[in-house]
């Protein structure tokens, strides 16, 4: 192969130009551009560190102000709670007096209402017994075809109601 044969003849010139090219590239980039990039990176790192320090200082000041605000709020809250407690106790004593007077009136009305309810309950029970006795007579007449006198129906209803 002729390409391989001429490799020995051109080898030294190719190595020479490779070294020249890489040398120029090294000096241009390595000595010219890299230090500028490194300076920019260092400056940026310093700026970030300064910004973080300023942010931490601002956070510390904000924490101090927040703590002072919390203390003021706690003091104000304690004062408000004391005022509320005093108002509650005053209102409670007034309410207790009003409730006691109202309770006396309600107890009187309750006693009267219970008496009326007991009277109405008795009347309702006797009415229910009468209606139940009538219904019982009708049911027995329809189902069994027999007739039951009113006294027997009322006695059966009273006996059933006693068990309830």
Secondary structure, DSSP 8 states (H G I E B T S, - for coil): -HHHHTHHHHHHHHHHHHHHHHHHHIIIIIIIIHHHHHHHHHHHHHHHHHHHHHHHHHHHHHHHHHHHHHHHHHHHHHHHHHHHHHHHHHHHHHHHHHHHHHHHHHHHHHHHHHHHHHHHHHHHHHHHHHHHHHHHHHHHHHHT-----HHHHHHHHHHHHHH-
